[in-house]
Amino acid sequence: MVRMSAEERRESVIRAATTEFARGGYHGTSTEAIARRVGVSQPYLFRLFPGKKAIFLAAAERCVEDTIRTFAEAAEGLEGDEALHAMGGAYVETISEQPDRLMMQMQMYLAVAAAEEEGDHEFGEAVRAGWMRLWDTVHLPLGADVDKTTTFIAQGMLINCLVAMGFPADHRVWAGLNPSAPSN
């Protein structure tokens, strides 16, 4: 059996942490559960990351970077409405196929709010920095139009909430987003 390098093991921890944090949130996920999912001991986990917060932030960073890559690849060579529709379609496809990514996003926002309430601003600073990279990735293909960018991001957040709550695509709450949804 080929042994994994520390970097490969670190990657497997980030993937496992994303799954665990997506399901249980920051406070509801133990490092023991992450270690078990990866197949390593907790002491080994802490050789790769200094603590639970560092693991969460690495998973959050990966989630944001994956979303940025989704938007950038979808919009490559496109501008305006073509870029908007390509990015929107790619995002809906991604969260449909990878629900852990959606749930990790939702958990990131909750973790920031809880951490800030406790006086820990590192979570918020890291997540907000990622959010700004995401904003810029969307903003430029939309012609640096603040209104279009805001509308795109706002609709994306609404989609996040509707998907997270389990509303089927043909439900009337989708009427403004999905032309095939009933309007009453």
C-alpha positions as CSV (number, residue, x, y, z in Angstrom):
1,M,0.0,0.0,0.0
2,V,1.3,3.4,-1.0
3,R,1.5,5.9,1.9
4,M,0.0,9.4,1.4
5,S,2.2,12.4,1.8
6,A,1.4,14.9,4.4
7,E,0.0,17.2,1.7
8,E,-2.2,14.4,0.4
9,R,-3.4,13.6,3.9
10,R,-4.0,17.3,4.5
11,E,-6.2,17.4,1.4
12,S,-8.2,14.4,2.6
13,V,-8.7,16.1,6.0
14,I,-10.1,19.2,4.2
15,R,-12.5,17.0,2.2
16,A,-13.6,15.1,5.3
17,A,-13.9,18.3,7.3
18,T,-16.1,19.9,4.6
19,T,-18.5,16.9,4.8
20,E,-18.5,16.9,8.6
21,F,-18.8,20.7,9.0
22,A,-21.5,20.9,6.3
23,R,-23.6,18.4,8.3
24,G,-22.9,19.5,11.8
25,G,-21.6,23.0,11.8
26,Y,-18.5,24.3,13.6
27,H,-19.8,23.7,17.1
28,G,-21.5,20.4,16.3
29,T,-18.6,18.7,14.6
30,S,-15.8,17.1,16.6
31,T,-12.3,16.7,15.4
32,E,-12.7,13.1,16.4
33,A,-15.4,12.7,13.7
34,I,-13.1,14.3,11.1
35,A,-10.1,12.1,12.1
36,R,-12.3,9.0,11.9
37,R,-13.6,9.9,8.5
38,V,-10.0,10.3,7.2
39,G,-8.7,7.3,9.0
40,V,-6.1,9.0,11.2
41,S,-5.7,9.6,14.9
42,Q,-6.6,13.0,16.4
43,P,-2.9,13.6,17.3
44,Y,-2.0,13.1,13.6
45,L,-4.8,15.5,12.7
46,F,-3.2,18.1,14.9
47,R,0.1,17.6,13.3
48,L,-1.5,18.7,10.0
49,F,-3.5,21.6,11.5
50,P,-3.0,23.4,14.8
51,G,-6.6,23.1,15.8
52,K,-10.3,22.8,14.9
53,K,-10.5,26.4,13.9
54,A,-7.7,26.0,11.4
55,I,-9.4,22.9,10.0
56,F,-12.7,24.8,9.6
57,L,-11.0,27.8,8.0
58,A,-9.1,25.5,5.5
59,A,-12.5,23.9,4.6
60,A,-14.1,27.3,4.3
61,E,-11.3,28.6,2.1
62,R,-11.6,25.5,-0.1
63,C,-15.3,26.0,-0.4
64,V,-14.9,29.6,-1.5
65,E,-12.1,28.8,-3.9
66,D,-14.1,26.0,-5.5
67,T,-17.0,28.4,-6.0
68,I,-14.7,31.0,-7.4
69,R,-13.3,28.5,-9.8
70,T,-16.9,27.4,-10.8
71,F,-17.8,31.0,-11.7
72,A,-14.5,31.8,-13.4
73,E,-14.6,28.7,-15.6
74,A,-18.2,29.3,-16.5
75,A,-17.7,32.9,-17.4
76,E,-14.4,32.4,-19.3
77,G,-14.5,34.4,-22.5
78,L,-18.0,35.7,-21.8
79,E,-19.4,39.0,-20.7
80,G,-22.7,40.5,-19.5
81,D,-25.8,38.4,-19.7
82,E,-24.0,35.5,-21.3
83,A,-21.6,35.4,-18.3
84,L,-24.4,35.8,-15.9
85,H,-26.4,32.9,-17.3
86,A,-23.3,30.7,-17.6
87,M,-22.3,31.4,-14.0
88,G,-25.8,30.9,-12.7
89,G,-26.3,27.6,-14.5
90,A,-22.9,26.3,-13.3
91,Y,-23.6,27.3,-9.7
92,V,-27.1,25.6,-9.7
93,E,-25.6,22.5,-11.2
94,T,-22.7,22.5,-8.7
95,I,-25.0,22.8,-5.6
96,S,-27.3,20.2,-7.0
97,E,-24.5,17.7,-7.5
98,Q,-22.4,18.7,-4.5
99,P,-24.8,19.5,-1.6
100,D,-22.0,19.5,0.9
101,R,-20.6,22.6,-0.8
102,L,-23.9,24.4,-0.3
103,M,-24.2,23.4,3.3
104,M,-20.6,24.3,4.0
105,Q,-21.3,27.8,2.7
106,M,-24.3,28.1,5.0
107,Q,-22.3,26.8,7.9
108,M,-19.5,29.4,7.2
109,Y,-22.0,32.3,7.6
110,L,-23.3,30.8,10.9
111,A,-19.8,30.2,12.2
112,V,-18.8,33.8,11.4
113,A,-21.8,35.2,13.3
114,A,-21.2,33.0,16.3
115,A,-17.5,33.7,16.4
116,E,-18.0,37.4,16.1
117,E,-20.6,37.3,19.0
118,E,-17.9,35.6,21.1
119,G,-15.3,38.3,20.1
120,D,-13.4,36.1,17.7
121,H,-13.0,38.2,14.5
122,E,-10.5,35.9,12.7
123,F,-13.3,33.7,11.3
124,G,-15.1,36.8,9.9
125,E,-12.0,38.3,8.4
126,A,-11.0,35.1,6.6
127,V,-14.5,34.4,5.3
128,R,-15.1,38.0,4.3
129,A,-11.8,38.1,2.3
130,G,-12.9,35.0,0.4
131,W,-16.3,36.6,-0.2
132,M,-14.6,39.6,-1.7
133,R,-12.6,37.4,-4.1
134,L,-15.9,35.7,-5.0
135,W,-17.6,39.1,-5.5
136,D,-14.7,40.3,-7.8
137,T,-14.9,37.0,-9.8
138,V,-18.6,37.7,-10.5
139,H,-18.3,41.5,-10.8
140,L,-15.8,41.7,-13.7
141,P,-17.6,39.5,-16.2
142,L,-20.8,41.4,-15.4
143,G,-19.1,44.5,-16.7
144,A,-18.2,45.8,-13.2
145,D,-21.9,46.7,-12.8
146,V,-22.6,46.9,-9.1
147,D,-26.4,46.4,-9.5
148,K,-26.0,43.3,-11.7
149,T,-23.4,41.9,-9.3
150,T,-25.6,42.6,-6.3
151,T,-28.7,41.0,-8.0
152,F,-26.7,37.9,-9.0
153,I,-25.3,37.4,-5.6
154,A,-28.6,38.1,-3.9
155,Q,-30.4,35.6,-6.1
156,G,-27.7,33.1,-5.4
157,M,-28.2,33.5,-1.7
158,L,-32.0,33.0,-2.2
159,I,-31.3,29.9,-4.2
160,N,-29.0,28.7,-1.4
161,C,-31.8,29.1,1.1
162,L,-34.5,27.5,-1.0
163,V,-32.3,24.5,-1.8
164,A,-31.1,24.2,1.8
165,M,-34.8,24.1,2.9
166,G,-35.6,21.5,0.3
167,F,-38.0,23.3,-1.9
168,P,-38.4,21.4,-5.2
169,A,-37.7,23.2,-8.4
170,D,-41.3,23.3,-9.4
171,H,-42.6,24.9,-6.2
172,R,-44.2,28.3,-6.4
173,V,-41.4,30.0,-4.3
174,W,-39.2,29.6,-7.3
175,A,-41.5,31.6,-9.6
176,G,-39.2,34.6,-9.8
177,L,-36.1,32.5,-10.4
178,N,-37.5,29.6,-12.4
179,P,-39.9,30.4,-15.2
180,S,-41.4,26.9,-15.2
181,A,-42.4,27.1,-11.5
182,P,-46.1,27.9,-10.8
183,S,-46.7,31.5,-9.9
184,N,-49.6,31.0,-7.4
